[in-house]
Amino acid sequence: AHPADGAFADLLVAIDPASRMLPGSEGDNDAATFAIQVAEQLTEVPGEPLVLVSGHSSKTARRMGDVDARGVTGLTDGARLHLTMKKCNGRIEFAAPKSNYGANLDEPLILKMEGDGVLRLATDAELKTEADAQVVAEATQVEADALVAVDALARGVQAKSVDAICILAKLGKRRGRPAVAMALGDGRIKRTGSTRDACY
């Protein structure tokens, strides 16, 4: 919630978390609407504070490595602004899935944490360094997986498809296919026989 005139507030009221401070608001749309109305009323007290209501992500989102707003849609539908933060691979991603104050963010902002815990925007140089490191890490992983695939075939067991090699090497398709493609490309794995009767 935010003061009606849209100006920046000098005061902040934090309701943390909504499930404890506004019980029932996550499981019932009527209760969620009432919770948002309570937050809006708090913006009208003397000082017109900015009211921040924090919540949790759903179990489904957490299992998928994502973030959302746990509970009924009345919470996010009624709020003026919905923000999420996610820690992923050492970075903090800040997103605004909904904003009544302007355009939604097309891409999350990448934040860095200072030693005192203060978050700031990552610089272009930091983002480039991070991207370069990710490319190196992915290439290193593919090479390591290629060695595993080659070793699995070196035991004398033949495979009739790329996916069969992935299973034999216990890599799974997502990791195994790029690894086998690399090993095929540089000749460490070779195909014999016709396309129909191929063996590796």
C-alpha positions as CSV (number, residue, x, y, z in Angstrom):
1,A,0.0,0.0,0.0
2,H,1.1,3.6,-0.6
3,P,-0.1,7.1,0.3
4,A,-2.8,8.3,-1.9
5,D,-0.9,11.2,-3.4
6,G,1.8,8.8,-4.7
7,A,4.6,10.8,-2.9
8,F,7.4,9.0,-1.1
9,A,6.7,8.4,2.5
10,D,9.0,9.3,5.4
11,L,7.7,6.4,7.5
12,L,7.6,2.7,6.9
13,V,5.2,0.2,8.5
14,A,6.2,-3.5,7.9
15,I,3.7,-6.3,8.4
16,D,6.0,-9.4,8.5
17,P,4.8,-11.9,7.6
18,A,1.3,-11.6,6.5
19,S,0.4,-15.2,7.5
20,R,1.1,-14.3,11.2
21,M,0.1,-10.7,11.4
22,L,-3.1,-11.1,9.2
23,P,-4.2,-14.7,9.9
24,G,-6.4,-16.3,7.3
25,S,-5.4,-13.9,4.6
26,E,-3.5,-16.5,2.6
27,G,-6.4,-19.0,2.4
28,D,-9.5,-17.0,1.7
29,N,-10.0,-14.2,-0.8
30,D,-12.4,-12.3,1.4
31,A,-9.8,-12.3,4.2
32,A,-7.1,-11.3,1.7
33,T,-9.2,-8.4,0.5
34,F,-9.8,-7.3,4.1
35,A,-6.0,-7.6,4.8
36,I,-5.2,-5.3,1.9
37,Q,-7.9,-2.8,3.1
38,V,-6.2,-2.8,6.6
39,A,-2.9,-2.1,4.9
40,E,-4.4,0.8,2.9
41,Q,-6.0,2.3,6.1
42,L,-2.6,2.3,7.7
43,T,-1.3,4.6,4.9
44,E,-3.8,7.2,6.1
45,V,-2.6,7.5,9.7
46,P,-0.5,10.6,10.7
47,G,2.7,10.6,8.7
48,E,1.1,8.6,5.8
49,P,3.6,5.7,6.0
50,L,4.5,3.3,3.3
51,V,3.1,-0.1,4.3
52,L,5.0,-3.1,3.3
53,V,3.4,-6.6,3.7
54,S,5.8,-9.5,3.3
55,G,4.9,-13.0,2.6
56,H,6.3,-16.4,1.6
57,S,6.6,-18.3,-1.6
58,S,4.6,-21.4,-2.3
59,K,6.1,-24.9,-1.9
60,T,5.6,-25.5,-5.6
61,A,7.6,-22.4,-6.5
62,R,10.4,-23.2,-4.1
63,R,10.7,-26.8,-5.5
64,M,11.1,-25.3,-9.0
65,G,13.7,-22.7,-7.8
66,D,11.3,-19.9,-8.4
67,V,9.4,-17.3,-6.3
68,D,5.8,-16.3,-6.1
69,A,3.2,-15.1,-3.6
70,R,1.8,-17.9,-1.5
71,G,-1.9,-17.9,-1.0
72,V,-5.0,-16.7,-2.8
73,T,-5.0,-14.2,-5.6
74,G,-6.8,-11.6,-3.5
75,L,-3.4,-10.6,-1.9
76,T,-1.6,-9.7,-5.1
77,D,-4.8,-8.5,-7.0
78,G,-5.5,-6.0,-4.2
79,A,-2.0,-4.8,-3.7
80,R,-0.7,-1.8,-5.5
81,L,2.8,-3.3,-6.0
82,H,4.0,-6.9,-5.9
83,L,7.7,-7.5,-5.6
84,T,9.8,-10.7,-5.4
85,M,13.3,-11.4,-4.4
86,K,15.2,-14.6,-5.3
87,K,18.7,-15.8,-4.5
88,C,20.0,-17.8,-7.4
89,N,23.6,-19.0,-8.0
90,G,25.0,-16.4,-5.7
91,R,23.0,-13.5,-7.2
92,I,19.9,-11.8,-5.9
93,E,17.1,-11.2,-8.4
94,F,14.6,-8.4,-7.7
95,A,11.4,-8.4,-9.8
96,A,8.1,-6.6,-9.9
97,P,5.5,-8.9,-11.4
98,K,2.8,-6.2,-10.8
99,S,3.0,-2.5,-10.4
100,N,0.2,0.1,-10.5
101,Y,2.8,2.9,-10.4
102,G,4.4,2.2,-13.8
103,A,5.5,-0.5,-16.2
104,N,6.4,-3.9,-14.9
105,L,10.0,-4.9,-15.1
106,D,10.7,-7.0,-18.2
107,E,13.8,-8.5,-16.6
108,P,14.7,-8.8,-12.9
109,L,17.2,-6.4,-11.5
110,I,20.4,-8.0,-10.3
111,L,21.4,-6.9,-6.8
112,K,24.7,-7.3,-4.9
113,M,25.0,-7.3,-1.1
114,E,27.6,-5.2,0.6
115,G,29.4,-6.3,3.7
116,D,27.0,-4.5,5.9
117,G,24.0,-6.2,4.3
118,V,22.9,-3.3,2.1
119,L,21.7,-4.3,-1.3
120,R,22.7,-2.3,-4.4
121,L,22.3,-2.7,-8.2
122,A,25.1,-4.8,-9.8
123,T,27.3,-2.9,-12.1
124,D,27.7,-3.7,-15.8
125,A,31.2,-4.9,-15.1
126,E,30.0,-7.3,-12.4
127,L,27.3,-8.7,-14.6
128,K,29.8,-9.3,-17.4
129,T,32.2,-11.0,-15.0
130,E,29.4,-13.2,-13.7
131,A,28.2,-14.1,-17.3
132,D,31.8,-15.0,-18.3
133,A,32.2,-17.1,-15.2
134,Q,28.9,-18.9,-16.0
135,V,30.1,-19.7,-19.6
136,V,33.3,-21.2,-18.3
137,A,31.5,-23.2,-15.6
138,E,29.1,-24.6,-18.2
139,A,31.9,-25.5,-20.6
140,T,33.8,-27.2,-17.8
141,Q,30.7,-29.2,-16.8
142,V,30.1,-30.4,-20.4
143,E,33.8,-31.5,-20.7
144,A,33.6,-33.4,-17.4
145,D,30.3,-35.1,-18.5
146,A,31.9,-35.9,-21.9
147,L,34.7,-37.8,-20.0
148,V,32.1,-39.7,-18.1
149,A,30.3,-40.7,-21.3
150,V,33.5,-41.8,-23.0
151,D,34.5,-43.8,-19.9
152,A,31.1,-45.5,-19.9
153,L,31.6,-46.7,-23.5
154,A,35.2,-47.6,-22.9
155,R,34.0,-50.5,-20.7
156,G,33.0,-52.4,-23.8
157,V,29.2,-51.8,-23.7
158,Q,27.7,-50.5,-26.9
159,A,24.8,-48.0,-27.2
160,K,22.4,-47.7,-30.1
161,S,21.5,-44.0,-29.6
162,V,22.8,-40.8,-28.0
163,D,20.1,-41.1,-25.3
164,A,21.2,-44.7,-24.6
165,I,24.7,-43.3,-24.0
166,C,23.2,-40.8,-21.6
167,I,21.5,-43.6,-19.7
168,L,24.6,-45.7,-19.7
169,A,26.7,-42.8,-18.3
170,K,24.0,-42.0,-15.8
171,L,24.0,-38.4,-16.9
172,G,20.4,-37.8,-17.9
173,K,19.4,-36.3,-21.2
174,R,19.8,-32.6,-20.2
175,R,23.4,-33.0,-19.3
176,G,24.2,-36.0,-21.4
177,R,23.2,-34.8,-24.8
178,P,25.6,-31.8,-24.9
179,A,28.4,-34.0,-23.5
180,V,27.9,-36.7,-26.1
181,A,27.7,-34.1,-28.9
182,M,31.0,-32.7,-27.8
183,A,32.6,-36.2,-27.7
184,L,31.2,-37.0,-31.1
185,G,32.4,-33.7,-32.5
186,D,36.0,-34.3,-31.5
187,G,36.1,-38.0,-32.3
188,R,36.3,-39.4,-28.8
189,I,33.0,-41.2,-29.5
190,K,32.4,-42.7,-32.9
191,R,29.4,-44.1,-34.6
192,T,29.7,-47.4,-36.5
193,G,27.2,-49.1,-38.9
194,S,24.4,-47.5,-40.9
195,T,22.1,-44.8,-39.6
196,R,19.5,-47.4,-39.0
197,D,21.8,-49.8,-37.2
198,A,24.1,-47.3,-35.6
199,C,26.2,-48.3,-32.6
200,Y,28.5,-46.1,-30.5
